[in-house]
Amino acid sequence: MIDISVTGLVKSFDLEKKILDGITFQIDTGERVGLLGKNGAGKTTLFRILTGELDCDAGEVSIASGRRLGLISQIPVYPEGYTVEDVLKSAFSRMQRMEDEMNALSQQMANGDESEETLRRYGELSAKFEGLGGYDTETPINKVANGLSIPPEMRERLFDTLSGGEKTRVNLGRLILEDTDILLLDEPTNHLDLHAIGAAMTQQLFALPAWRQAGTVFCFVSMRDEPDTTAILQQALVSGKRLCVPRCLPGNDGRMELVEITSLNDLQPGRYGILEPCGGRTIAALEPGALALIPCLAVDKQGVRLGRGAGYYDRFLTRFGQTGPKLLLCPEALVFPALPTDEWDVSFTPGEILTENGVK
């Protein structure tokens, strides 16, 4: 089933330059698609057109019937004076409009209006309102707020006073409450302090028995949009642990090898610009009890990992038959209630997801 279909999309903001020029693509149900481009290339403009916030100059956009789009924007904007609680409750704006109409109809009936049309409309609204859970919005709000670490005191704060990462988390909460079918993420890690998150995650890791007991550690070398793992790599070496890092193999079959390093100076930019060992000893298999630290773009609460799409780590976990503990490192703000999965995805179990706030 096709969720999104775009044909010949054109958009310009002046006569001299087209931001989008003949864009055509489709996204099928269950697909996870990454959109790459330089600043100003039109990524945000495309998202705004998909959600109906902007009109295109030419072309067609089709969203599958009954599918709802949600956008986490780089700079979310809400009315002045909105608190976090107001933002979360705005997810139920449709039900609020229904309730307002029901209250107006109720007042009409109290004033003597017993017409068939008024009674029919009130009955329709009441049934739909109840079916959508409109009589109890506090329960889902509390559940989502707790799941995203949005405490009661934070819910009372003005949205504009939050940090960028906090705004991203609250905006995600609103989209979850809206029960969005298709999620558009416009640079969701832009406002996350990944260095600080990496530092907090590192402290959580060092307190775990799995770290203290591991004689060998396999750890990814972080990219710009991932929690910083430099301190983990350094501490593994300082504490006398055997440290292995990945190196991508030539070809397009998503394979990588494990290489033992003895210094961070062994790392040089390799394929995809990722720091990789330029020498070192290749490891055929991880020893029993070795700790594996795995990256991700996002994860859900069932342990479904969202990677970059090439399958390197799914193949790694299958090939090396990891028998020791493994941990997925993911910022708290990017732990979702549910993500689509493929049959070849390797899932993680509860207790195998590490955020800056501890193990999930």
C-alpha positions, 0 to 999 in steps of 0.5 A: 500500500502506498502511504505517500505519493508525490509527482512533479512537485515544484515550489519556489519563493522567488522567480529566480530560484526553485527550491523544489523542481520536479520532485517525484517519489512514493513511500509504501506502508512500513517503509522508513525513509531518510531525506538527505540534503544541504541546508536550504535544499528544501527538506523542511519545505517538502515536509510543510507541503506534505502536511498541507501547511504550504501549497506547491506551485505545481505537481501532486501530493497524495496521502493514503485515505485515513492516514494521518501525518504528524510533523516534528519540526525543527522550531515548533511554534505554539501560541504565546503563553502556552504551557507544556500542558496546553501543548499536550492537550492540543493533541485533542483539539478535534475533540475539544471542538466537538465538546464545544459544539455539544455544550452549545447544543446542550444549552439549546436543548435546555432552552427548549430546542427539541427539534429532530435535527438538534437531537440527532446531531447531539447524539452523533457527536456524543457517540463519536466523542465517547468512541474517541475517548473524549471523556478521559484525556487525562489518562493518555496524557499522563501515560505519555508524559510519564513515558517521555519523562515529562514530570508534573512540574515541567508540564506547568512551565511555559513551552517557550522556556524549554530547551530545544531537546525538551521542546522536541520531547514535548512535541513528540508527546503531542504527536503520540497523543494524536495517534499519528500514522505517518511521522515526519521528523525534521532533524529531530536531533538538532536541539539535542545536546548529544555531547551532554547526553553522551556524557550522561549515558556514559556515567549510567554505563560505567555504573552497570555490572555488565560494564564492570564485568566485561573483559572485552567491549565492542563499541561503535565510534559515534557520528555527529548525530549520535551520542558521543562515545569518545569517553567510553572508548577511552575508559575501556582502554584505560581500564585494561579492557580489550576494545573492538570497533567496527570497520565497514568492508568494501562492497554494498552488502552491508558487512563489517568486521571487528578490529581490536585497537589499542589507541584512539590514534588508530582511528582515521576517517573511512567509508562514509566519513566514519572514524575506523581503524586504519590498522589493528587486528581483525577479530573473528568472534567476540568472546563469551561475556563481551559487552556490545554497544550498538547505535541507533537512530531511534528505538521503540519500547518493544526493542525494535531498532531503527538504523540507517537502512544498510543492515550493518548491525543486524548482520553483525548481531546475527553473524557474531552470535552475540552471547554476552550482554548488548546495549542499544544507546539511544537518547530518551527523546528518541524512544518511541512507543512503536516503530515498523519492523522488518523480518530481518531486524534484530530486536532488543529486549527490556533492559537492553536499551540505555538512555541518559536516564538509565536502562529501559 
